[in-house]
Amino acid sequence: MILIGLAGPTGAGRTTVARRLSHGHSFQRLLFRGPDLERDETWQQQYRERFEFHRERGTPGVVLNVQSDAEAQLIRDQGGQVWLLQRPGYLTRAGDRYIGIVPQAPDRGLLNDGPVAALYNRVDKLLDDLMDEQFAGKQAG
């Protein structure tokens, strides 16, 4: 199963990328909800079980709202990647929830600096690269 977590501030394009992955590539959209995952082992276990549920069915997943290093690590522990979206020149509004909340060291960067079609092309390319890497890893192992 492919698992991708999306990080980035409000307006960076996380929802647009999740829509592309779900509609264009049959990904299941997932959200982190609940208490702070960094301190709550019960919630972490529930997400591990949700990821395993999708893995058993072969359903790829995309987590729309990765906000902390603990959430990013939870995705990586399941063999997933965290993609950081950036949208230069976009001004977030005061009070937006995701301002400045970005996990450390994302696995991939995704620049959103043009029309939606260009962003979709970048998403498709990153996904192709990820699938090629996973295929190469299976061949080597």
Salt bridges, closest charged atoms under 4 A:
ASP36 OD2 - ARG39 NH2 2.99
GLU41 OE2 - ARG48 NH1 2.95
GLU52 OE1 - ARG55 NH1 3.31
GLU56 OE1 - ARG57 NH1 3.64
ASP96 OD1 - ARG93 NH2 3.40
ASP107 OD2 - ARG76 NE 3.02
ASP113 OD1 - ARG122 NH1 2.68
ASP124 OD2 - ARG20 NH2 2.59
ASP124 OD1 - HIS25 NE2 2.78
ASP129 OD1 - LYS125 NZ 2.77
GLU133 OE2 - ARG108 NH2 2.59
